[in-house]
Amino acid sequence: MVFGNSSEIEHSFEMLLENRALAFWNQFTTQPFIQFGPKPSCGDMSQSQACPLNYSPVCGNDGNTYPNECSLCVHRLETNADILIVKDGSC
């Protein structure tokens, strides 16, 4: 494989390290290793909060894609679940 620039090499190296870390983790446990991002910024929201209609999807650690961080926050409040952001974008 030929790489075009240093960012592609860096990305490939990061992926290799991540795969090796996951393989190492899986040797010792049957529990999956899942990286979580930050808690969403919910502030003083309520269940009746009206969220903006912008589409800026986030992936929750519950496996659901939310249209935006505000929607994730409202769902957290409705279900009383500690849902974290796994990544920006769809799951």
Buried (B, 14 or more C-beta within 10 A) or exposed (E): EEEEEEEEEEEEEEEEEEEEEEEEEEEEEEEEEEEEBEEBEBEEBEEEBEBEEEEEBBBBBBEBBBBBBBBBBBBBBEEEEEBBBBBEEEB
